[in-house]
Amino acid sequence: MNVRQRISAEDMRERIITVAEEHFRRLGYSKTAVADIAAALGMSPANIYRFFPSKNAINNAICAKLAEETRALVAEIVARPLPAAERLRIFFLALHQHNRATLIHEHRLHDMVEAAMEENWPAIEAHCAQMEAFLAQLIRDGIAAGEFRAVDPEAFAATAFDAGLKIFHPTMIAHCSRCSTFAEMDSSALALADLIIAALRP
C-alpha cells in the first residue's frame, strides 16, 4: 500500500520558490505565469495561491533569498581580521562583483530584481540599510583602531553608499557594462573605495 508522503507547508513553499526561480532564469520574469510554475510542480494554480497570494509574492521571496546570500557574503568580509581600510576596499569590490554576476550575467534575473524594486520598494530599502550598517561597522572599526578620523559612522556610511550607487545599483551596473570592461568596472569600484578611505583618514 502506497502512503503519500506529507509535505510541510514550509517545504512546499521552498519547492515553489525553487521552481519559480528556475523559470524566471530560463524564461524571464514577465514571461512566466503562475500557471507555468504550477504545471511544473504538477499542481493547480489555486494550490500555488494557498502559499503565495501572487506572482509578486513569489518574486519577493526569491529576492529575499538573494538578499540573504549578499548579507552572508558581506558579513564574512566585515568579520575578517584585517585593517578596516582593507576590508572596506574588499567590501566595495566584492559587493559590486556579486551584484554584477548575479544581476547582469543572469539578465533574466536582473528583470526579476527590477520588478521587485518597483513592486516592493520597502524590502529593497531594508536591504540597502543593512549594507549601510555593515559599512558603518567598518568605519567604527577604523575609528577605534586609529585608522580613520572621528566621524558619525552611520551618516558617513549612508553618504558613502549613496556615492556607490553607480557600482551597486542593478540598472547602473547594466548600463555601465555596455561601455566598460569588467576590469574597468572593478577599477572604478576600487577607486571609489580609495576616495572614501582618503576622506576618512586622520
Phi and psi restraints in degrees (value plus and minus 20) as a CYANA .aco file:
   2 ASN   PHI    -104.7   -64.7
   2 ASN   PSI     109.6   149.6
   3 VAL   PHI    -128.6   -88.6
   3 VAL   PSI      98.7   138.7
   4 ARG   PHI     -87.1   -47.1
   4 ARG   PSI     107.6   147.6
   5 GLN   PHI     -91.5   -51.5
   5 GLN   PSI     110.1   150.1
   6 ARG   PHI    -102.1   -62.1
   6 ARG   PSI     109.8   149.8
   7 ILE   PHI    -126.1   -86.1
   7 ILE   PSI     112.3   152.3
   8 SER   PHI     -89.8   -49.8
   8 SER   PSI     140.0   180.0
   9 ALA   PHI     -81.5   -41.5
   9 ALA   PSI     -58.3   -18.3
  10 GLU   PHI     -86.5   -46.5
  10 GLU   PSI     -61.8   -21.8
  11 ASP   PHI     -83.2   -43.2
  11 ASP   PSI     -59.2   -19.2
  12 MET   PHI     -87.2   -47.2
  12 MET   PSI     -59.8   -19.8
  13 ARG   PHI     -79.5   -39.5
  13 ARG   PSI     -62.7   -22.7
  14 GLU   PHI     -84.6   -44.6
  14 GLU   PSI     -58.4   -18.4
  15 ARG   PHI     -83.1   -43.1
  15 ARG   PSI     -63.6   -23.6
  16 ILE   PHI     -82.7   -42.7
  16 ILE   PSI     -64.3   -24.3
  17 ILE   PHI     -81.7   -41.7
  17 ILE   PSI     -63.9   -23.9
  18 THR   PHI     -82.5   -42.5
  18 THR   PSI     -68.1   -28.1
  19 VAL   PHI     -86.2   -46.2
  19 VAL   PSI     -60.8   -20.8
  20 ALA   PHI     -82.8   -42.8
  20 ALA   PSI     -63.6   -23.6
  21 GLU   PHI     -82.6   -42.6
  21 GLU   PSI     -59.6   -19.6
  22 GLU   PHI     -82.3   -42.3
  22 GLU   PSI     -61.0   -21.0
  23 HIS   PHI     -88.2   -48.2
  23 HIS   PSI     -61.9   -21.9
  24 PHE   PHI     -82.1   -42.1
  24 PHE   PSI     -59.8   -19.8
  25 ARG   PHI     -88.3   -48.3
  25 ARG   PSI     -58.6   -18.6
  26 ARG   PHI    -105.5   -65.5
  26 ARG   PSI     -61.8   -21.8
  27 LEU   PHI    -125.1   -85.1
  27 LEU   PSI     -45.8    -5.8
  28 GLY   PHI      84.9   124.9
  28 GLY   PSI     130.7   170.7
  29 TYR   PHI     -83.7   -43.7
  29 TYR   PSI     -68.3   -28.3
  30 SER   PHI     -88.3   -48.3
  30 SER   PSI     -47.6    -7.6
  31 LYS   PHI    -109.6   -69.6
  31 LYS   PSI     -24.5    15.5
  32 THR   PHI    -118.2   -78.2
  32 THR   PSI     107.0   147.0
  33 ALA   PHI    -125.7   -85.7
  33 ALA   PSI     138.6   178.6
  34 VAL   PHI     -78.1   -38.1
  34 VAL   PSI     -53.5   -13.5
  35 ALA   PHI     -82.2   -42.2
  35 ALA   PSI     -55.2   -15.2
  36 ASP   PHI     -85.0   -45.0
  36 ASP   PSI     -62.9   -22.9
  37 ILE   PHI     -85.4   -45.4
  37 ILE   PSI     -63.0   -23.0
  38 ALA   PHI     -82.7   -42.7
  38 ALA   PSI     -63.3   -23.3
  39 ALA   PHI     -81.6   -41.6
  39 ALA   PSI     -60.9   -20.9
  40 ALA   PHI     -85.1   -45.1
  40 ALA   PSI     -46.5    -6.5
  41 LEU   PHI    -114.9   -74.9
  41 LEU   PSI     -23.4    16.6
  42 GLY   PHI      49.9    89.9
  42 GLY   PSI      16.4    56.4
  43 MET   PHI    -158.5  -118.5
  43 MET   PSI     155.2   195.2
  44 SER   PHI    -107.9   -67.9
  44 SER   PSI     134.8   174.8
  45 PRO   PHI     -75.7   -35.7
  45 PRO   PSI     -54.6   -14.6
  46 ALA   PHI     -79.9   -39.9
  46 ALA   PSI     -53.8   -13.8
  47 ASN   PHI     -90.0   -50.0
  47 ASN   PSI     -55.4   -15.4
  48 ILE   PHI     -80.1   -40.1
  48 ILE   PSI     -62.7   -22.7
  49 TYR   PHI     -89.2   -49.2
  49 TYR   PSI     -31.5     8.5
  50 ARG   PHI     -89.2   -49.2
  50 ARG   PSI     -45.9    -5.9
  51 PHE   PHI    -127.3   -87.3
  51 PHE   PSI     -49.9    -9.9
  52 PHE   PHI    -156.7  -116.7
  52 PHE   PSI     108.7   148.7
  53 PRO   PHI     -90.6   -50.6
  53 PRO   PSI     -36.9     3.1
  54 SER   PHI    -182.0  -142.0
  54 SER   PSI     148.2   188.2
  55 LYS   PHI     -82.7   -42.7
  55 LYS   PSI     -56.4   -16.4
  56 ASN   PHI     -79.1   -39.1
  56 ASN   PSI     -59.1   -19.1
  57 ALA   PHI     -85.3   -45.3
  57 ALA   PSI     -57.6   -17.6
  58 ILE   PHI     -84.6   -44.6
  58 ILE   PSI     -63.9   -23.9
  59 ASN   PHI     -79.3   -39.3
  59 ASN   PSI     -63.8   -23.8
  60 ASN   PHI     -82.3   -42.3
  60 ASN   PSI     -57.0   -17.0
  61 ALA   PHI     -86.1   -46.1
  61 ALA   PSI     -59.2   -19.2
  62 ILE   PHI     -86.4   -46.4
  62 ILE   PSI     -63.7   -23.7
  63 CYS   PHI     -83.8   -43.8
  63 CYS   PSI     -54.6   -14.6
  64 ALA   PHI     -84.1   -44.1
  64 ALA   PSI     -57.2   -17.2
  65 LYS   PHI     -86.1   -46.1
  65 LYS   PSI     -62.6   -22.6
  66 LEU   PHI     -83.1   -43.1
  66 LEU   PSI     -59.6   -19.6
  67 ALA   PHI     -83.9   -43.9
  67 ALA   PSI     -57.0   -17.0
  68 GLU   PHI     -87.3   -47.3
  68 GLU   PSI     -57.5   -17.5
  69 GLU   PHI     -82.4   -42.4
  69 GLU   PSI     -61.3   -21.3
  70 THR   PHI     -85.0   -45.0
  70 THR   PSI     -63.2   -23.2
  71 ARG   PHI     -79.6   -39.6
  71 ARG   PSI     -62.9   -22.9
  72 ALA   PHI     -84.3   -44.3
  72 ALA   PSI     -59.8   -19.8
  73 LEU   PHI     -81.2   -41.2
  73 LEU   PSI     -68.6   -28.6
  74 VAL   PHI     -90.1   -50.1
  74 VAL   PSI     -58.3   -18.3
  75 ALA   PHI     -80.0   -40.0
  75 ALA   PSI     -59.2   -19.2
  76 GLU   PHI     -85.3   -45.3
  76 GLU   PSI     -57.9   -17.9
  77 ILE   PHI     -86.3   -46.3
  77 ILE   PSI     -66.3   -26.3
  78 VAL   PHI     -81.9   -41.9
  78 VAL   PSI     -51.9   -11.9
  79 ALA   PHI    -103.4   -63.4
  79 ALA   PSI     -25.5    14.5
  80 ARG   PHI     -85.9   -45.9
  80 ARG   PSI     124.4   164.4
  81 PRO   PHI    -101.4   -61.4
  81 PRO   PSI      44.8    84.8
  82 LEU   PHI    -148.2  -108.2
  82 LEU   PSI     140.5   180.5
  83 PRO   PHI     -76.1   -36.1
  83 PRO   PSI     128.9   168.9
  84 ALA   PHI     -80.0   -40.0
  84 ALA   PSI     -59.7   -19.7
  85 ALA   PHI     -82.4   -42.4
  85 ALA   PSI     -60.8   -20.8
  86 GLU   PHI     -86.6   -46.6
  86 GLU   PSI     -61.6   -21.6
  87 ARG   PHI     -85.4   -45.4
  87 ARG   PSI     -54.1   -14.1
  88 LEU   PHI     -86.0   -46.0
  88 LEU   PSI     -59.8   -19.8
  89 ARG   PHI     -84.1   -44.1
  89 ARG   PSI     -62.7   -22.7
  90 ILE   PHI     -84.4   -44.4
  90 ILE   PSI     -60.1   -20.1
  91 PHE   PHI     -75.6   -35.6
  91 PHE   PSI     -71.8   -31.8
  92 PHE   PHI     -84.0   -44.0
  92 PHE   PSI     -64.8   -24.8
  93 LEU   PHI     -89.2   -49.2
  93 LEU   PSI     -66.2   -26.2
  94 ALA   PHI     -86.3   -46.3
  94 ALA   PSI     -60.4   -20.4
  95 LEU   PHI     -86.5   -46.5
  95 LEU   PSI     -60.3   -20.3
  96 HIS   PHI     -83.0   -43.0
  96 HIS   PSI     -68.5   -28.5
  97 GLN   PHI     -84.6   -44.6
  97 GLN   PSI     -58.1   -18.1
  98 HIS   PHI     -84.3   -44.3
  98 HIS   PSI     -67.2   -27.2
  99 ASN   PHI     -84.8   -44.8
  99 ASN   PSI     -58.3   -18.3
 100 ARG   PHI     -84.7   -44.7
 100 ARG   PSI     -65.2   -25.2
 101 ALA   PHI     -87.6   -47.6
 101 ALA   PSI     -60.3   -20.3
 102 THR   PHI     -94.9   -54.9
 102 THR   PSI     -59.6   -19.6
 103 LEU   PHI    -126.2   -86.2
 103 LEU   PSI     -36.1     3.9
 104 ILE   PHI    -127.5   -87.5
 104 ILE   PSI     -69.1   -29.1
 105 HIS   PHI     -77.9   -37.9
 105 HIS   PSI     -61.6   -21.6
 106 GLU   PHI    -114.8   -74.8
 106 GLU   PSI      55.9    95.9
 107 HIS   PHI     -83.5   -43.5
 107 HIS   PSI     -49.4    -9.4
 108 ARG   PHI     -90.2   -50.2
 108 ARG   PSI     -52.1   -12.1
 109 LEU   PHI     -88.4   -48.4
 109 LEU   PSI     -53.9   -13.9
 110 HIS   PHI     -78.8   -38.8
 110 HIS   PSI     -62.4   -22.4
 111 ASP   PHI     -80.5   -40.5
 111 ASP   PSI     -58.8   -18.8
 112 MET   PHI     -84.1   -44.1
 112 MET   PSI     -64.1   -24.1
 113 VAL   PHI     -87.1   -47.1
 113 VAL   PSI     -60.0   -20.0
 114 GLU   PHI     -82.7   -42.7
 114 GLU   PSI     -57.1   -17.1
 115 ALA   PHI     -83.1   -43.1
 115 ALA   PSI     -61.1   -21.1
 116 ALA   PHI     -84.6   -44.6
 116 ALA   PSI     -57.2   -17.2
 117 MET   PHI     -84.1   -44.1
 117 MET   PSI     -54.6   -14.6
 118 GLU   PHI     -97.5   -57.5
 118 GLU   PSI     -56.6   -16.6
 119 GLU   PHI    -116.0   -76.0
 119 GLU   PSI     -41.7    -1.7
 120 ASN   PHI    -161.6  -121.6
 120 ASN   PSI      40.5    80.5
 121 TRP   PHI     -79.6   -39.6
 121 TRP   PSI     -56.9   -16.9
 122 PRO   PHI     -74.7   -34.7
 122 PRO   PSI     -58.0   -18.0
 123 ALA   PHI     -86.6   -46.6
 123 ALA   PSI     -57.4   -17.4
 124 ILE   PHI     -86.5   -46.5
 124 ILE   PSI     -62.5   -22.5
 125 GLU   PHI     -80.8   -40.8
 125 GLU   PSI     -60.6   -20.6
 126 ALA   PHI     -83.5   -43.5
 126 ALA   PSI     -60.5   -20.5
 127 HIS   PHI     -84.1   -44.1
 127 HIS   PSI     -65.2   -25.2
 128 CYS   PHI     -82.6   -42.6
 128 CYS   PSI     -59.5   -19.5
 129 ALA   PHI     -82.5   -42.5
 129 ALA   PSI     -55.9   -15.9
 130 GLN   PHI     -87.1   -47.1
 130 GLN   PSI     -60.7   -20.7
 131 MET   PHI     -85.0   -45.0
 131 MET   PSI     -58.8   -18.8
 132 GLU   PHI     -84.1   -44.1
 132 GLU   PSI     -56.8   -16.8
 133 ALA   PHI     -84.3   -44.3
 133 ALA   PSI     -60.3   -20.3
 134 PHE   PHI     -83.1   -43.1
 134 PHE   PSI     -62.4   -22.4
 135 LEU   PHI     -84.6   -44.6
 135 LEU   PSI     -59.1   -19.1
 136 ALA   PHI     -83.0   -43.0
 136 ALA   PSI     -56.7   -16.7
 137 GLN   PHI     -83.7   -43.7
 137 GLN   PSI     -60.9   -20.9
 138 LEU   PHI     -82.1   -42.1
 138 LEU   PSI     -60.6   -20.6
 139 ILE   PHI     -86.0   -46.0
 139 ILE   PSI     -63.5   -23.5
 140 ARG   PHI     -79.8   -39.8
 140 ARG   PSI     -62.4   -22.4
 141 ASP   PHI     -81.1   -41.1
 141 ASP   PSI     -61.2   -21.2
 142 GLY   PHI     -86.8   -46.8
 142 GLY   PSI     -57.7   -17.7
 143 ILE   PHI     -85.6   -45.6
 143 ILE   PSI     -64.5   -24.5
 144 ALA   PHI     -82.7   -42.7
 144 ALA   PSI     -53.6   -13.6
 145 ALA   PHI    -107.2   -67.2
 145 ALA   PSI     -23.8    16.2
 146 GLY   PHI      62.0   102.0
 146 GLY   PSI     -13.0    27.0
 147 GLU   PHI     -94.8   -54.8
 147 GLU   PSI     -56.6   -16.6
 148 PHE   PHI    -136.6   -96.6
 148 PHE   PSI     134.1   174.1
 149 ARG   PHI     -95.0   -55.0
 149 ARG   PSI     146.8   186.8
 150 ALA   PHI     -94.4   -54.4
 150 ALA   PSI      96.4   136.4
 151 VAL   PHI    -155.8  -115.8
 151 VAL   PSI     151.1   191.1
 152 ASP   PHI     -99.3   -59.3
 152 ASP   PSI      88.5   128.5
 153 PRO   PHI     -78.0   -38.0
 153 PRO   PSI     -62.8   -22.8
 154 GLU   PHI     -87.0   -47.0
 154 GLU   PSI     -64.9   -24.9
 155 ALA   PHI     -86.9   -46.9
 155 ALA   PSI     -61.8   -21.8
 156 PHE   PHI     -86.0   -46.0
 156 PHE   PSI     -60.8   -20.8
 157 ALA   PHI     -82.9   -42.9
 157 ALA   PSI     -60.8   -20.8
 158 ALA   PHI     -82.4   -42.4
 158 ALA   PSI     -62.7   -22.7
 159 THR   PHI     -87.5   -47.5
 159 THR   PSI     -62.0   -22.0
 160 ALA   PHI     -84.5   -44.5
 160 ALA   PSI     -59.7   -19.7
 161 PHE   PHI     -87.6   -47.6
 161 PHE   PSI     -60.0   -20.0
 162 ASP   PHI     -80.9   -40.9
 162 ASP   PSI     -59.8   -19.8
 163 ALA   PHI     -84.9   -44.9
 163 ALA   PSI     -44.9    -4.9
 164 GLY   PHI    -110.9   -70.9
 164 GLY   PSI     -12.1    27.9
 165 LEU   PHI     -79.0   -39.0
 165 LEU   PSI     -50.7   -10.7
 166 LYS   PHI     -80.7   -40.7
 166 LYS   PSI     -51.8   -11.8
 167 ILE   PHI    -123.2   -83.2
 167 ILE   PSI     -27.3    12.7
 168 PHE   PHI    -128.1   -88.1
 168 PHE   PSI     -54.3   -14.3
 169 HIS   PHI     -94.3   -54.3
 169 HIS   PSI     110.7   150.7
 170 PRO   PHI     -74.1   -34.1
 170 PRO   PSI     -64.8   -24.8
 171 THR   PHI     -86.2   -46.2
 171 THR   PSI     -60.3   -20.3
 172 MET   PHI     -87.8   -47.8
 172 MET   PSI     -59.6   -19.6
 173 ILE   PHI     -82.5   -42.5
 173 ILE   PSI     -64.1   -24.1
 174 ALA   PHI     -81.4   -41.4
 174 ALA   PSI     -62.5   -22.5
 175 HIS   PHI     -84.8   -44.8
 175 HIS   PSI     -66.9   -26.9
 176 CYS   PHI     -86.1   -46.1
 176 CYS   PSI     -50.5   -10.5
 177 SER   PHI     -87.7   -47.7
 177 SER   PSI     -37.3     2.7
 178 ARG   PHI     -97.5   -57.5
 178 ARG   PSI     -43.2    -3.2
 179 CYS   PHI    -145.0  -105.0
 179 CYS   PSI     -17.4    22.6
 180 SER   PHI    -153.8  -113.8
 180 SER   PSI     128.9   168.9
 181 THR   PHI     -97.6   -57.6
 181 THR   PSI     143.9   183.9
 182 PHE   PHI     -83.1   -43.1
 182 PHE   PSI     -55.5   -15.5
 183 ALA   PHI     -83.0   -43.0
 183 ALA   PSI     -60.3   -20.3
 184 GLU   PHI     -87.4   -47.4
 184 GLU   PSI     -57.4   -17.4
 185 MET   PHI     -87.2   -47.2
 185 MET   PSI     -58.8   -18.8
 186 ASP   PHI     -82.6   -42.6
 186 ASP   PSI     -61.9   -21.9
 187 SER   PHI     -82.4   -42.4
 187 SER   PSI     -57.9   -17.9
 188 SER   PHI     -84.6   -44.6
 188 SER   PSI     -60.0   -20.0
 189 ALA   PHI     -83.5   -43.5
 189 ALA   PSI     -63.4   -23.4
 190 LEU   PHI     -90.1   -50.1
 190 LEU   PSI     -56.3   -16.3
 191 ALA   PHI     -83.8   -43.8
 191 ALA   PSI     -60.6   -20.6
 192 LEU   PHI     -85.7   -45.7
 192 LEU   PSI     -61.8   -21.8
 193 ALA   PHI     -80.2   -40.2
 193 ALA   PSI     -63.2   -23.2
 194 ASP   PHI     -85.1   -45.1
 194 ASP   PSI     -56.4   -16.4
 195 LEU   PHI     -84.0   -44.0
 195 LEU   PSI     -62.3   -22.3
 196 ILE   PHI     -87.3   -47.3
 196 ILE   PSI     -61.3   -21.3
 197 ILE   PHI     -82.3   -42.3
 197 ILE   PSI     -61.0   -21.0
 198 ALA   PHI     -81.3   -41.3
 198 ALA   PSI     -58.2   -18.2
 199 ALA   PHI     -89.7   -49.7
 199 ALA   PSI     -40.5    -0.5
 200 LEU   PHI    -113.7   -73.7
 200 LEU   PSI     -34.8     5.2
 201 ARG   PHI     -84.2   -44.2
 201 ARG   PSI     127.3   167.3
